[in-house]
Amino acid sequence: MSSERIVRVASGQGFWGDWLDAPRRQVEGGPIDYLMLDYLAEVTMSILQKQKERDPAMGYARDFIGAMESVLPAVTDRGVRVIANAGGVNPVSCAHAVLDVARARGAAGRLTVGVVTGDDLLPRLDELLASGHALAHMETGEPLSTVRDRVLSANAYIGSSPIVEALARGANVVVTGRSTDTALTMAPLRHEFGWRADDWDKLAAGIIAGHIIECGAQCSGGNCMYDWRTIPDLANIGYPIVEARADGTFTVVKHPNTGGRINVQSVTEQCVYEMGDPHSYITPDVVADFTSIRLAPDGENRVKVFGITGRSATDKLKVSVAYRAGYKAVGTLVYAWPDALEKAQLADRVLRQRLDNMGLAFDHLLTEFVGFSSAHGPLTAHAGEAPEVQLRVGVRSPDRKTVERFSREIAPLVLNGPPTVTGFAGGRPKVEEIVAYWPALVDKSVVQTSVEVLS
Amino acid sequence: MKVNLVDIAHARSGDKGDTANVGVIALRPEWYPLIAEQLSVERVQNHFVGVITGSVERYELPNLSAVNFLLHGALDGGGTLSLKTDAQGKVFSTAMLRMVLDVPDDQAAALSLPAARAR
């Protein structure tokens, strides 16, 4: 065995809502250097922005505070460093909440928290639009001005550099807002190995390491189609860890005595997850080439990753804008054998006629038959003798009252529609405000991040 | 010979806005060339008639024995706008694997492909 230095980055959270026990298991199950926690999905920022509007001290992922409580001894006593994009739209408050945890545990002197800010473009939005940054929708090309008055949040996806700076300044916890998921893994590798900001192949390797572990257990046996029946002990699944080397190669592993499975197939499934053009995986730091990835088995539950190449980053950053986009509600009822599908179809026709008779106009109305065609639509061959079918009707409208009226039309079908129906005990469908996602690009030069280290 | 794609490949899918991606991965590396040859843009576009409203993009990853497809207009608007159960395209993977391939008998024999069973 070579005596080459290894840096271990462990994934402890793949999204906000992931397994609460995973961070603690990662720090207790074996040696790791960094714990990486990814909390942000496309619409998470807008949810956090709404929370901040109600309470200016909120606006970050509260789960992270519980996670910090569960891993605090490892951080203060064993030197494990934590990197998380849990800060949402309020990274400074998030950092103070972490420090409060340390104080309450009598560990205040042993914790420094680095805070990365500068991704929040909401206060600068009008200035940006006025100076010619259209923030056009990446798919439709529409300028942001068309929804400007409904915008809730706007954040640039930022790269690894400010996290590297926070680590260099000694932070043992780094909290960011809208950092890219992959930067959370790449930054500590840049910091540890001193990779230059233009060492494209190594940066790309760090990004791909991040891509493989950013969804938590989804590369270590979770949601894995390959040979799924034989994947052992999912109840005790091990979250992934990257064992990285200075040359940009790394091995994906998990702690001993954990469930799940890491093999070439499980890692390949995660490699293609949410993939666009594999030649150009664009990040703020580098453009990584997924067609360069080489995978090889390296013992039980170990996959070596090597050969990765990348090229220079673009001069743009992606921006995640969230805006109010009307209201929606989804109603469901369950129809039982015999002829479950036919009954659900009749109920759908009756419901639509009633909505029509009331003159309710929706932007969109979608019917699905769960148990028959909600997963694969018209590709589903035949209903056969479906033992039961769930009728699921969703509506969308800019007008809340219209959606509310719809929500009162589901339950009556139980007594005045087709027979043998159940599953209405949950009450009326909930009317939800839609906060939609608007992806855009902005010149890198307009976004300045800054780092503060608190203790 | 008829071959079920689900018997020779695995897959994972995800979303980006109103686009679903499906990465189809050969269960054995030696089956990859056949899968890449059979799964043309046209073939996939036809498979998803009535399911997606937009075009299909296709990318080969021979290094992973995989072909990646972008299915545009697949998610009823996508994200929070979508009213679909599968608003995030999580099960487009197995929708793709419903495909049945026509493979010349000699090629199927040479590759030891499993013949389609009724599913």
Interface residues (C-beta under 8 A of the other chain):
Chain A: E42 V43 M138 E139 N223 M225 Y226 Q265 T268 E269 Q270 C271 V272 Y273 E274 M275 G276 D277 P278 H279 F290 T291 S292 I293 R294 L295 G307 A325 K328 V330 H364 L365 L366 E368 V370 S374 A375 H376 G377 P378 L379 R392 G394 V395 R396 I434 V435 A436 Y437 P439
Chain B: H10 A11 R12 S13 G14 D15 K16 G17 D18 T19 N21 G23 I25 L27 H47 F48 V49 G50 V51 E57 Y59 E60 L61 P62 N63 L64 S65 A66 N68 L70 D76 G77 G78 G79 T80 L81 L83 K84 T85 D86 V91 S93 T94 A95 R98
